[in-house]
Amino acid sequence: MTQPTTELNEPNIDGFDHLDNLDNLEGMLATVAEQQDIVVESSTPELTILYQDDYVVAIDKPSGLLVHRSWLDTNATEFAVQKLRDQIGQHVYPVHRLDRPTSGVLLFVLDKDSARHLMQQFIDHTTEKRYLAVVRGHIDQGILDYPLKYQYDKIADKKADQIKPAQDAITEYRCLAKTEVPIAVGPYQASRYSLVELVPKTGRKHQLRRHMKHLRHPIVGDTSHGDGKHNTMFREHFAIHRLLLHAEYLSFIHPKTEQRIEVHAPLSGDFLRVLSDIQLSDIEAQNNNSLQK
């Protein structure tokens, strides 16, 4: 079914992943609700629900699915917001965002009070998030404290202040496994890769992807901040056409019960397959809690 053409009303909602305050919350939630009034026929399977109660729903977002209608791709026909609305039969509100190519835990709420409560947690960095990624090269562990300049979208941010200073950005990283693949990329006869756990302590736009690039260990499949030669090799030899970045874990304080909720998203079949193909699959046995919980 062809998607209807609509205007994306201000305020811009492409900023759910890097909110600094809640001043524009009502407008953002109204825009999300308005978008859900558009009927779109789904052509993909139902979303996997990882957690659900009367106030909160967490899904396992597949790689390639936009969270909501966006200027970033006006030709997209399916969105997590609309798919989840149709699946559970009521409006939903995202309280953060995952980049389109990133898979894993994505959190929604069912009312505006819960949205305010949980968005404030993301702003205050009191939520806990863990990601898994395959990166180029062998890396150990550490903490990167490297400020990032705000990245503007040509259309979505056309009215934004264009002189924002670099923002604090901190990422913890830890190697879970290393491998060497006997396939030449560039001048090297073999290629090294690592499976890493990434823990963002701040929530800047594309933070993990930009930080790994800064460390010279870009994430495989990253077409914006990655290594094109290695991305091509993974497409040609392993049929990997996605970003190998997965939001594996999210914990937060429930907006009503005030209990800490922990949500895990298992790795998808294509991610697990490539770990096996490049001989990183032994990490599944060594770190079962991280990969399959």
C-alpha positions in Angstrom: 0.0 0.0 0.0 1.4 3.4 -0.9 2.0 5.7 2.0 0.0 8.9 2.1 2.0 12.1 1.8 1.8 14.2 4.9 3.5 17.3 6.3 5.7 16.7 9.4 4.5 19.4 11.7 6.8 21.3 14.0 8.1 20.7 16.5 10.7 18.3 15.0 10.6 14.9 16.6 13.9 13.6 15.2 15.5 14.7 18.5 14.1 12.0 20.8 17.6 10.6 21.1 19.3 13.7 22.3 16.8 15.7 24.3 18.3 18.3 26.7 15.1 19.3 28.4 11.3 18.7 28.3 10.3 22.2 27.2 8.9 20.9 23.9 7.5 17.6 25.2 3.8 18.4 24.7 4.4 19.4 21.1 6.5 16.3 20.4 4.0 13.9 21.9 1.1 15.6 20.0 3.1 15.2 16.7 3.7 11.5 17.5 0.0 11.0 18.2 -1.0 12.8 15.0 1.3 10.6 12.9 -0.4 7.5 14.4 -3.8 8.6 12.9 -2.4 7.7 9.4 -3.3 4.2 8.4 -0.4 2.2 6.8 -0.7 -1.4 5.8 2.2 -3.5 7.3 4.1 -5.8 5.0 6.6 -7.1 7.6 6.1 -9.4 10.6 4.8 -8.2 14.0 7.3 -6.7 16.3 8.7 -8.8 19.2 7.5 -7.4 22.5 10.1 -7.8 25.2 8.2 -6.2 28.1 4.7 -4.9 28.5 2.4 -3.6 31.2 -0.3 -0.9 31.5 2.2 1.9 31.2 5.3 0.7 29.4 6.1 -1.4 26.3 9.6 -2.4 25.1 10.2 -4.0 21.7 13.1 -5.5 19.9 13.4 -3.1 16.9 14.8 -4.8 13.8 17.7 -3.1 11.9 16.4 -1.0 9.1 13.1 0.1 10.8 12.6 3.8 11.5 11.2 4.7 14.9 8.8 7.3 13.5 7.9 9.2 10.4 10.8 11.4 9.6 12.3 13.9 7.1 15.3 11.6 7.0 13.5 9.2 4.6 10.3 10.5 3.1 10.0 7.3 1.1 9.8 5.0 4.1 6.5 3.1 4.5 6.8 1.4 7.9 7.6 2.8 11.3 7.9 1.2 14.7 5.4 3.7 16.2 2.6 2.7 13.8 3.4 -1.0 13.8 3.3 -1.2 17.6 0.1 0.9 17.7 -1.6 -1.5 15.3 -0.2 -4.5 17.2 -1.5 -3.5 20.7 -4.4 -1.4 19.6 -3.6 2.0 21.2 -1.4 5.0 20.8 2.2 4.7 21.9 4.9 7.3 22.6 8.7 6.6 22.1 10.8 8.0 25.0 14.1 7.6 23.1 15.3 6.6 19.7 17.5 4.1 18.0 19.2 4.9 14.7 17.5 3.2 11.8 20.3 0.7 11.2 20.6 -0.2 14.9 18.6 -3.1 16.3 17.6 -3.9 19.9 15.6 -2.6 22.9 13.3 0.3 22.1 11.1 1.7 24.8 7.6 3.2 24.5 5.0 4.5 27.0 1.2 4.6 26.8 0.5 7.9 28.5 2.0 11.4 28.6 2.8 11.4 32.4 4.9 8.2 31.9 6.5 9.9 28.9 7.6 12.9 31.0 8.9 10.6 33.8 10.9 8.4 31.5 12.2 11.1 29.2 13.6 12.8 32.2 15.5 9.7 33.1 17.2 9.7 29.7 18.0 13.4 30.0 19.5 12.8 33.5 21.4 9.6 32.2 19.9 7.5 35.0 18.9 4.7 32.6 21.5 2.0 31.9 22.2 0.9 28.3 24.5 -1.7 26.9 25.2 -2.4 23.2 27.0 -5.1 21.3 29.0 -4.3 18.2 31.5 -5.9 15.8 34.4 -3.4 15.1 37.4 -3.4 12.9 40.7 -4.4 14.6 41.6 -5.7 18.0 40.6 -3.5 20.9 40.9 -4.0 24.6 38.9 -1.9 27.1 38.7 1.6 28.4 36.7 4.8 28.7 36.6 7.4 26.0 35.8 10.9 27.1 35.7 12.8 23.8 33.2 15.7 23.2 31.2 15.6 20.0 29.9 18.4 17.9 26.2 18.4 17.3 25.4 16.9 13.9 22.7 18.8 12.1 20.2 17.3 9.6 19.9 19.4 6.5 16.1 19.4 6.6 15.1 18.4 10.1 17.4 21.0 11.7 17.2 23.8 9.2 15.8 26.2 11.8 18.1 25.0 14.6 20.9 27.1 16.2 23.9 26.1 14.0 26.6 27.2 16.5 26.2 24.8 19.4 29.5 24.0 21.1 30.8 20.4 21.3 28.9 18.4 23.9 30.4 16.1 26.5 30.3 12.5 25.4 31.6 9.5 27.3 31.6 5.8 26.3 32.8 2.7 28.2 34.0 -0.1 26.0 35.1 -3.7 26.7 36.3 -6.4 24.3 34.4 -9.7 24.6 36.2 -11.6 21.9 38.7 -11.2 19.1 39.2 -12.9 15.7 41.3 -12.8 12.6 39.6 -13.6 9.3 41.8 -15.0 6.4 40.4 -12.5 3.8 42.5 -9.7 2.4 41.1 -6.2 2.8 43.4 -3.4 1.4 47.1 -4.2 1.9 46.6 -6.8 4.6 46.2 -10.6 3.9 44.0 -11.1 6.9 41.5 -8.9 8.8 41.0 -8.5 12.5 37.7 -7.9 14.3 36.5 -7.6 17.8 33.1 -8.1 19.5 32.7 -5.3 22.0 30.3 -4.2 24.7 29.6 -0.5 24.6 28.1 1.5 27.5 27.2 5.1 26.6 27.3 7.4 29.6 25.9 10.2 27.6 23.3 10.3 24.8 24.8 12.2 21.9 23.7 11.7 18.3 25.5 8.7 16.7 27.7 8.7 19.8 28.8 5.1 19.7 29.4 5.1 16.0 31.4 8.4 16.1 33.4 7.3 19.2 34.4 4.0 17.7 35.5 5.9 14.5 37.6 8.2 16.7 39.3 5.1 18.3 40.1 3.9 14.8 37.8 0.8 15.4 34.7 1.7 13.3 31.7 -0.5 13.6 31.2 -2.9 10.7 28.4 -1.9 8.4 28.5 1.8 9.3 28.0 3.6 6.0 28.4 7.0 7.6 31.3 6.6 10.1 32.8 3.3 9.1 35.3 1.7 6.8 33.9 1.2 3.3 36.4 -1.5 2.3 35.5 -3.7 5.3 31.8 -3.0 4.8 32.1 -4.3 1.3 33.9 -7.4 2.3 31.2 -8.3 4.8 28.5 -7.8 2.1 30.3 -9.9 -0.4 31.6 -12.7 1.8 29.0 -12.9 4.6 25.9 -11.3 3.1 25.8 -8.7 5.8 23.9 -5.5 4.7 23.3 -4.0 8.1 25.1 -2.1 10.9 26.5 -4.6 13.4 25.3 -2.6 16.4 22.7 -4.0 18.8 21.0 -2.4 21.8 21.2 -5.5 24.0 20.1 -4.1 27.4 18.1 -1.3 28.9 17.2 -0.7 32.5 15.0 2.1 33.9 12.9 3.1 36.9 9.2 2.3 36.2 7.2 5.5 36.1 4.5 4.1 38.4 5.9 1.4 40.6 9.3 3.0 40.9 10.9 -0.4 40.6 13.9 -0.9 38.4 13.0 -2.8 35.2 15.6 -4.6 33.1 15.0 -5.5 29.5 17.2 -7.7 27.3 17.0 -8.2 23.5 18.7 -11.3 22.1 20.8 -11.0 19.0 19.0 -11.6 15.7 19.7 -14.5 13.4 21.9 -12.6 11.0 24.0 -11.1 13.8 24.5 -14.6 15.4 25.3 -16.1 12.0 28.1 -13.6 11.2 29.6 -14.1 14.6 29.8 -17.8 13.8 31.1 -17.2 10.3 34.0 -15.1 11.6 34.6 -17.3 14.6 33.4 -15.0 17.3 30.5 -17.4 18.2 32.5 -18.9 21.1 31.7 -15.7 23.0 28.1 -17.0 23.2 29.3 -19.7 25.7 31.6 -17.4 27.5 29.2 -14.5 27.8 25.8 -16.1 27.7 24.2 -13.4 29.9 25.2 -10.7 27.4 24.2 -12.4 24.2 21.1 -14.6 24.9 19.5 -13.4 28.1 
